[in-house]
Amino acid sequence: MEIRTKAYAYLLASLAIGALTPVLLGAAKDANLYEFFFLAYLITAPAGLLLLIGKRKAHGVSTLLRNRKRLFYLILAVILFFTPYLYGLAYAERFIPASLATVLFRVNPVLMLIFIALILRERLSRYQLAALCLAFAGIVIGVSGGNPLALIGGGANLPIMAFVIMLALSYALANVIIKRHLFDTDIFIALSGVVMLAFAAILFIAAGMPLSPLSQSDLVIIVYIAVTNIVSFYMYFNAVRMLKMTVVTNAFFLSPFLTFIYAAAILGEPIATYYIIIAALTTAGILIQRYDKKGGSYASSRSKPHMRRFTLFDVTGVFGNSDGSEIGAIVSEGGRVVATKIDQDHMQHVEALSGDYGYKNVYAEGHGAIIKETGFIRHMTGAGEGDTIVVKAGPSEENEAFFDELGGRIAGSPAEKTAGPLHDA
């Protein structure tokens, strides 16, 4: 299956599975949360470890455990990601309706814009901002029945609503950390189960180890959450690695809409006709992003002006699971992989820089190291018939220096001076 197709398949499957979780949490709102999630992670943790054993990734785990910085960010990302999504929402739904909690929590893609530019150095275009605003407006209008003021619901709910917004902020930051550090998906899923089991155990013990009778439906929900902690998030993290962050988050604006459908089927809650607004505006946002060529591209350093000749894309996530390869080794050490399209007539400059001038880990289209990923990278960079792609792997400063020098050489070439300045489509 083509990388791009696989990424979107992972995203949609994760979306469909995960949208059921808020409904199930609402159905289990009378259960003891400390016991509930402790039991769920008692299943998730060993299942995740069995996944690692089956894929023979013990060496990758030992390497991660020796890298204290990466291990710290993994633990931080796990707690910031899973605690709000499970504990936080389950607690909030005891005070406000599940639909309201869901729409407030799904403000996290908008909050993610705070971190994307700062941490990922992704450029935010007006198309992306418009798409996200359309999608979010669809949720607000849909849930409120055309009256956004109805979401306020009275002063007594404001502290809980503010609490859910803080959960969304935490979840947004966790997603960006995961995207930035590109942990191996299998290792991240397995170790997240271990981290959350320890976290759940601490809370369970601190609460006095309360035990309460669990109904059959509670047990079914516990098993579902335990399994989806592996299956759904495995798919989600793979999608996050490969796709633009804003594309992933924009698609997840559909989550509340699917949650309403599940709630109608399972809990018998009616579906209001205005819910269709959510799907319509979200679809419009996604279509806008399909025509956006520069949104999510690499934000060039101002100290390297020739980089601006290119629209660069950070494609590190595509190579994140390339264990044993040259690029995989660079990524595992914290390096990045950046790609762009250039006119085929300028390949002589690429060859000169990677040959006589000593730039390492430069890969032109057709190179064996990127052959499997070529189609996806061409799609992301918007390469046309007369274009070829160039990929550079290594430390960010080295990558920027390469493309800055490449841009300078292209600008100074006789053919370029005759043709005029280069502009990306």
N, C-alpha and C positions, 0 to 999 in steps of 0.2 A: 504494500500500500504506500502511495506517495506520502512524504512527510507532511505536507500541508493538509491533505485529506485526513491523515491520522490525527493531526492536532485538533482539527475541528470536530472529528468524531469523538475524541476524548472529551472535549469541552462540552458538547451536547449531552453525552452520556452522564457526565458528572453533574450537569445542570439538572437533568431529569431525576437523578437519584437524590441529589442533595435537597431539592425543593420539597421533598416529602418530610424532611427532618423537622421543620417547625410545626407541622401538623401533628406529628407523633409526640413531640415535646409538649404540645398543648393537651393532647389526650392523656399524658402521664403527669399532669401538673400536680396531682395529689401525692405522687411518690416522693420519697425522701431523696433529694438530689445527691447527697453525699454517698449514700449506699448505691444509688442508681448508676452513677458514673464510675464508681469504683468497680462495680461488677462488670460494666461495659468494657473497661480497660483491662480487666483480668482476662478477657477474651482477646481483645485487640493486640496486647503486647506479645503474648506467645505466638499468635498467628503471624504477626509481622516478622518475628525472629525466624520462624520457619520459612518465610519467604526469602530471607537473606541466605539461609542455609541452602535452600533449593537453588538459588542463583549463584552460590559460591562467592559471596562478597565479603568474607571475613577479613581479607586483607584491606579492603576499602574502609571497613569499620575501624580497624586498628590504626590506619593512617589518620582518620578523622579524629580519633580519641587522642592522638599525639599532638594534634594541631589545636591548641587551646582556644585560639581566636575563633576558628571556624566552629568548634564545638560550642563555644559560648553563644555565637549567633544562631546556631541550630536550636539550642535550648530556648533562647529568647523568642525565636520565631514560632516554635511549637506552642509555647505558653500564650503568646500574644494572639495566635491564630485559633487554637482549639478552645481555650477558656471562654472567650466571648461568644463563640459560635454555639457552644453547648451549655455550659453553666450559666452564662450571662443571659441568653435568650430564654432558657427554661425558667430562670428566676423572674425575668421581666414579665413573662406571660402569666404569672400569678396575679399581676396587678393591672395589666392592660391587654386588650384582645391580641390574638396571635397575628392578625392582619396588620394592626398598627405597629406591633413590634417588628414585623418583617419589613414594612416599608421604611421605618426609621433606620433599621440596621442596614438596609440596602442603599443607604446614602454613602456607604463606604467607597464606591468608585469615585465619587466626587471628592471625597476627602483624600483619596489616593493621589489626586493631582498635586497635593501639597508635597508629597514625597517623591513622585516620579522624576520631576526635574532635578531635585536636589541629590537624590541617591543614585538613580539609574542614568541620569544625564540624557533622558529622552526628551526630544523636542515636542512641545505641545502645539498643535496647530489649531486654528480656529474651527476647522472641520471637526476635530475631536471634541473640542469644548462644546460645539453646537450639538453633536451627537449625544454626549453625556447629559447635557441639559434637557434635550428632548425626551430622553429615556426617563430621567428622574421626574420631569414634569408629568409624564404619563402615569407614573406610579402615584404621585401625590393626587392628581386629579381622579384617577381611578378609585383609589382607596377611600378618598373623601366624598365620593359621589358627586364631584363637581364643586364641592365646597371645601377648599383647603383649610379654612378656619375650624372645620369640624374635627380636624385631627388633634387640636389642642385638648379638647375634651374636659376642660376644667383644671383649675390650679392644683388639685390633689394629684394629678397624674404627671405634672411637670418634672418632679425629681426623677421619676422612673424613665420618662422620655429622655431627659438629659443623660441618664445612665446608659440608655441604649445607644445614644449618639457617641458616648465615650467608648462603648464596645465596638462600634463601627470604626472609630479612629484607630483603635488597637488592631483590629482585623486588617485595615488598610495598610498599616505600617508593616505587619507581619508578611503580607503578600509581597511588598516591595523588597523586604529583606530576603525572602526566599528567591525572588527573581534575581537579586543582586549576587547572591552567593552560590546559586546553582548547585545545591547539594544533589548528589546522586539520588534519584527518585526512590529507588528501593530502600536505600540506607535511610533516607529521611523518613519515609513512612514507618519503617521498623523502629527506628529510634524515637520517633514521635510517640509511638505506643508505649515505649518504656518510660519516657519522660512524663507523659500524662498519667501513667499508672502510679508513678512515684508521687506526682502532684495530687492525684485523687486520693491516694492513701494517706498523705499528710493531712488533707482536709477531713477525711473520714475519721482519722484518729483524733484530730483536734476537736471535732464535733462530738467526741465521746463514743465513737463507733456505733451510731444509732442503727438499729435493725428494725425494720417494719415489714409487715406482710406485703408481698408483691403479688399482684393479680397475674393471670395468664397473659393479659394484654401487655402489662408492664414488662414481663419477661421477653415477649416477642419484640418489643421496642428496644430493649437492652441489646438483644442479639442483632437487630437491624443496625443500630448505631455502631456496634462493635465491628460489624462486617463492612459497613460503608466507610468507617474510619480508614479502612485499607483500600477498598475498591474505588469508591467515589473520589477520594483525595489522591489516589494514585493517578487517576485519569486527569484530575484537575491540575496537579503539579506538572504533569507532562505537557499539558496545554500551555500553562504559564511559561514554561521554559522556552517554547518554540514560537509563540505568538506575541504580537504587540500587547503590552499590558492593558492598554485602553480598549483593545478589541475584546479581550477576555472579560474585563469588568463590564463593558457595555452589554455583552451577551447575557451576563448574569443579572441584568436588570429585569430579565424575563422571569427570574426566580419567583417573585411574589405572585405573578400571574399564574404560574404552574401550581404554586402553593394553594391558591384559591380553588383551582380545579380539584386538587387532591382533597381539600377540606370539604368540598361539596360531595365528593364520592364517598369519603370515609366518615365525616362527621355530619353530613346532611346539611351543610351550610349552603344557602342559595347563592348562585352566581348572578350578580347584577349585570345588566346589559352594558353599563358604562365601563366594565372591565376590559372591553375590547379596545378602549383607548390605550391601555397599557401596551398591548401587542402592536397596535398601529404605530405609536410614537417610537417604541423601541426598534421596530423594524426599520423605520425611517432613519433612525440613528445609525443602525448597522449599515444600511445602504450608503449613507453619507461617507462612512469610513472606507467603504470599498473603493471610492474614487479619490481618496486622500493619498497622495504620493509621498508626502514629507512628514506627516504626523507620526510620532514614535521613532523618528530617526535620531541618530546620535548628535547630541548638541556639541558642536565644534568649539574648541578653545579659541578665545579671542586673541591669544598670543600667537596663533598659527593661522594667519588670514587665508593662506592658499587652500586650507582644508575646506573652506566654504565653497569651493568650486564643485565639490561633490555633495551628494546626499548620502551620508554614511549611515549604515544600520548595524547595531550591535546584534550579532547572530550567535553569540556565545552559547545560548540555550540549546541550539540545534546540535552542538557538539558535547553537551554536558555529560552524556552517557557513553562517550566514545572511549571507554577504558582501553588502555594498552596502545592507543594511537599517539602520534606525535602531538596532534592538537589536543587530544584528551589529557595528555600529561600537562600541557600548558594551562588548560582550564582548571585542572585539579590543584594547581599551584596558585590559583587566583588570577591568572591571566585572562584577557578578553579576546574575542574574535570579532573583527569589524569587517564589513563588506560594502562594496559600492559597485556601480556599473561605470564603465568608461567606453569611449569609442575605440573600436578595434585598432584604429590607426595609431593609437597612443601606447600600444603594448610594448613598444621598444623602450619606453621610459621605465616601465615596470621591470622589464628584463634587466635593464642597466642598474637599477637601484638594488635589485635582489641579487645581482651577480657581482659586478665590479665594486659596488659601494657597500656591500656587506649587510644589507638588511636581511634578516633571517625570517623564516616562517611566512613567506609570501607565496600565495597560491593563486594561480590563474585558472580560469575555467578549463576543465579537462584534466587537471591534476588529480591523481588518485586519492589524495587525502580529503578532497571535497566532492568527489564524483557522485556520492549518494545524496548529498545535500544541495547539489547544483540547481535543480529545478525549483526547490523551495526558495533558495537565495535569489534566483532570478525573479521570482514572483515578488518577493519582498522589496527588492531594489527597483522593480519596474523596468528591467532590462528589455530592450527591444531587439529587432533583428540585427541592427548594426552595432549592438553593444556586446561587450563581454564583461564578466564579473571578475573582480580582484578581491581576494580575501587576505587579511593580515592578522596573525595571531601573536600575542605577546603582552607585555605590560602596556597599560593605557598610554603612557608617555611615549613609548617606542612606536606604538601604532599611529599616534597622532603625528609624530615626527615624519614617519614614512609618507603618510598621505599629504602632509603639508609640503614636503619636498616634491612629491609626485605632482601636486597641483602647480607648484612653481615651475617645474620643468615643462609641463604642458603649456602653461601660460607663455613661456619664453620660446617655445618652438616656432620655427618659421611658418609652418602651416597654420598654427593657431593665430599668429599675428595677422596673417592674411585673412583668415576666416572671421576674426573677431572673437570676443569673449565667449566662453563656454557657459551654457545655461542648462540646468537640469529641467526636464519636462515636469 
